[in-house]
């Protein structure tokens, strides 16, 4: 089968690979019908993900059809349409029982697919702990509508949930890339009075406004986000701030935008580490910081919300390419050319 492979630092290639086989009774083999390129795939290419292994098949956003299950799989059967969770988790350890599936303590737990073990930018993928890592796609939900459930939508949903947004609050999202847009989409579920999206791309800000993901947009290349947000809130600042950009100054922007006793959720990866935490300057703001990898434990819930028409990520999928052209998809996505937001890949069939 054809597969997109992280060959070495700075290099992603298309290779022929064997079709995966069942290795453990709790495995399932899924025929991939649609996959997506994620920002984290670009991070792997450039060495930002320390645990990523050279030679791994990339891809942790995918949907497909179950073609084979191990003897220990109980919830899924051949022919089932499924989403695939980006995280591999046992469901039984200390962390999994509390919903902290990204911290699963089993060997290989957490984000493994497309990072430490072969992922789904291929024709087939092996999914360990399939009873936990797969979710049934409702008949009324298309593959395209379900494609982002396993990661980027899971991330936005998790971020909005842990921020504890209350109705009528002011919410700011820094970054209008795919994850930022999903975060804004999920923040809407909590009925904020104002949803402010900040980015240096006018095109993406227009997209957010056009699709109801922002009440107000700010481009910090021309405007002062702090001045505008304080002007909206009687000088206080935003109640909840999501940092989804990972830029050179966006961490500082996030904590400055937050009001006293507000919450800052750090969703982004940072190319430059460490970030500066000026505690003396922050003293008295009483901020709550929440950060870490997504606990993708609510995929079934987001599928229900998609089925009910309350979430719709299909507009984010701006480009669709066959697997043979996946490297062009990587180029477009990384360069942010041709109005790209998300690239979907359709595996070919031999």
N, C-alpha and C positions, 0 to 999 in steps of 0.2 A: 504494500500500500504506500501511497505518497504521504509524507508528513513534513511539517515545519519543525526544524531542529535548531536549537541553540548550539552552534558548532563550537564556538570559542568566543572569548571576549570581543565584542564588536561585530560578531558574524552570526547571522541567521540564514539558514539554507533550506532548500527543499530536497529531501532525500527519499529513497525507497527504504522502507522498514518492514519487518515481518508483522503480520496481523497479530495482535496480542492474544494471549491465551489465559485461561483461568489458572491462577497460581495458588489460590487459597479458597477454601469452601465458601467464604463470605464475599468473594469477588463476583462482579458481573461484567460482561462484555457488552458495550453499547456501540451500535452503528451510528456514527455521528451524522446528523442531517444538517446541522448548522453550527458553526463555531464563530467566535469573535476574537478580534485582537484587542488586548487590554493594555493600558499604560504600564502595568506591571511587566508585561512581556518586553516592553522597551527598556524598563529598568533592568531586567535580567540581561538583555543584550549589552548594556553598558556597565555591568558589574555592580549595580546598586543593591542587588539581592544576594547577600553573602552565602545563603544556603543553596542557591541554584547550582545545578550540576551541568557541566559541559556535556553535550551529547544528548540532553534530554529533549523529548518532543514537547514543544510548547503548547500552551492553551489550557485555560481553566474556566472558560465561559463556553458552554456547549449544551446542546440538546440533541436527543436522538431516540433510537429505538433499541430496546433490550433484545439481544440475539442469543445470549447464553447466560446462565447463572450457575454459581457453585451450589453445592448441596446444602450449604448453610444459609442461603438467601431465602427468606420467607415472604417478603412483601411484594416482590416483583417477579414477573414471568416474561417469557419470550413474547415479543410483540408489543409490550408496554411502551408508550411514549413517555419520556422522562426528561426532566432537567437534571443536571449534574452539579452537585455542590463543589465549590472550589476547595473545600476542606475535607480531609480524610479524618474521621473520628470514630472511636470505638463505641461511644454512647454509654460506657459503663464506669469509666475512671472518675476520680474526684472532680475534675474540671468538667467533664462531659455531663455528669449528673446535675451540675449547676448551670448548664447552658453555655459554658465557656469552651466551646468546641475548638476554637483556634489554639487552645492550650492543651488539647488532648495529650495525655502522658504516654500513650502507646508509642512504640517505635514507629516513626513515620507519621505521627499524628500532626494535625494542623494543616497548613497549606503545603500540600505535596504535589498534587496534579499539575503538570506543566512547569514544575520547579525542581523537585527532587525525584519524582517518578514521571513517566511519560504521560503527557496530557492529550488534549482532544483536538488540536489542529491537525487532524489526520482523518482517515476514513473510519477507524475504530479506536476505542479507548477501553482500557481495563480500569474499572472503578472498584477499589478496595472498600470493604465495609458498606456494600451496596445498599443494605437496608437503611443505613443512615445517610448515605451520600446521594441517593436518588430521590426524586419526588415525582409523583404522577402528574402529568399535564392534563388538565380537564379537557374534555372533548371540544368545548367551545373556545379554547385558547389555541392559537396557532403557534407553530414552532418559533416564528419570528417574535411574537409577543412574549414568549417565555425565555428567549435566548439569554437575557441578561440577569435572570433570576439568581443564578448560582454565585455571582460575584458582585458586579458593579451595582446592581439594584440591591443586593443583600447588604452591601456596604452602606449605601445611602439610607436604607431602612434601619440598620443597626445604629448609625450615627444619629439619626433623628430620634430614635427611641432612647438612647442613653443620654441625650441632651435634656430630656424631660421638659420639652416645650409645653408651655401652657397657652390656652386660647388667648388671643389678643396681644401676645408678646411681639416684640420686634426681633426678627431673625436675620442674620447676615451670613451669606455663604461666599467665601473667598475662593474663586476658581469656578469657571463655567465650562470645564471639560466634562467628559462623560460622568465621572464620579460626582462632581459638583452638581451637575444637573439632576442626577438621581437623588442626591441629598436634598436639593431644593424640592423635588417632586414629592419626596417622602415627608419633608417638613410641612408641606401643605396639608397633609392629613391631620395635623394638630391645630389647624385654624389660627395661624399667627395673624396679627393685625397687619403687619408689614413683612414682606419677604424681599430682602435686598440682596442682589447678586453683584459681585465685584470681579472684574477681569480686565485684562489689557487688550482683549480682542473684541472690537465692536461687533464683529460678525457673530460671535458666540453670545454676546449680550443681547443682540437683536433676536437670536434664536430663543433665548430664555424668555424674553418678553413676549414673543410671538406665540409661544406654546404655554403661556400661563405659569411659567416657573419663576417669575419675578414680578413684583409690583414696581420696583425701582431698580435700575441698573446704574453702576458707577464704573467709569474707566479711570483708574488712579494715575494714568499718564496725563490726564487733563483736569481731574477733579480731586479734591481732598476727601477721601472716604470718611475720615474721622469728623471733619466739619459737617458733612452732610448728615451722617447718622446721628450725631449729637443734636443737630438742628431738628431732626424728626422726633427726638425723644426728650425734649426739654433739658438737653444738656447731659443726659445720663449715659447714653450709649446703648448698644444692642443687648437684649436680654440673653440671647444665645448666639454664639459665633462659631461657624464651622470653617476650619482652615483646610481647604481641599486643593490648594495650589502647589505648595511646596517650593515656593520661590525664595529668592534671596532675602526678601524683607517681609514675607507674608506672615511668618510667625509673630513678629513684632506687631504688624498691623492687626492681627487677630486679638491679641490681649489688650491692645490699646482701644480697639473698637468696643470691647465688652464693658458693660456698666459694672459698677461696684457690686459685688456678690453675684455676678453673672457667671455663665458657663462657657468655656472654650473647648470645643471638640477638635482634636487634631487628627485628621483623616489622612493627610498627605504623606508621601515619602519625601525625604529631603536629600538632595544631592550633596549639600554641604552640611557636615555634622561636626561638632554639636551646634545646636541653637542656643542663643544667649538667653538666660533667664535672670533678668536683673531684679532680684528679689527686693532690694532696697527701694528701687523705683516703684515696684509693684505694691509695696507694703501699704496696707489699708484698703486695697481694692478687694481683698477677700475673694479672689477668683477660684473657681473650680475648674481644673484641667482634666479632660478625659481623652485618653489616647490609646493606641494599640491596633493590632490587626483585627479585622472584622470577625465577630462570632456569627458565622452564617447559620444561625439556628432557627430562622423564621421563613425559610423558603416556601413551605406549604402555605403560610399566611399570605405571603406576597402573591402567590399564584391565585389564591382566593380573591385578593384585592384586584388583580388583573381581570379575573373572570367577572367580577362585579363592576368593572369599568372605572375603578377608582385609581388605578395606576396604568400607565401606558408608555412603555419605553420604545415603541416602534419608531417614532419620529427621530430618535437618536441614531438609528441605523441608517446612515446616509449613503453607504457604499456596500455593494454585494459583488463578490468576486469568486470565481472558481478556485479550488485549492491550487491548481497549477499556477495561478496568478497571485498567490498569497504574498510573495515578496514585494510585489507592487503595492499591495495593501499595506504592508509594513512601511514602505517608503512614504506613501500618502499620509498615513497616520502619524508617523514621526515628524514629518515636515509640516503637518497640518495644512495640506494643500487641497484644492478643489472642494472647499467647504466641508471637509471631512469632520465627523464627530466619532462615529463608530463604524468599523469595517466588519461585515459578516462574510464568512468564508463557507462556500458550499463544497463539501468533499466530492470528488469525482468517484465514479464507480467503475471498477475494472471489469 
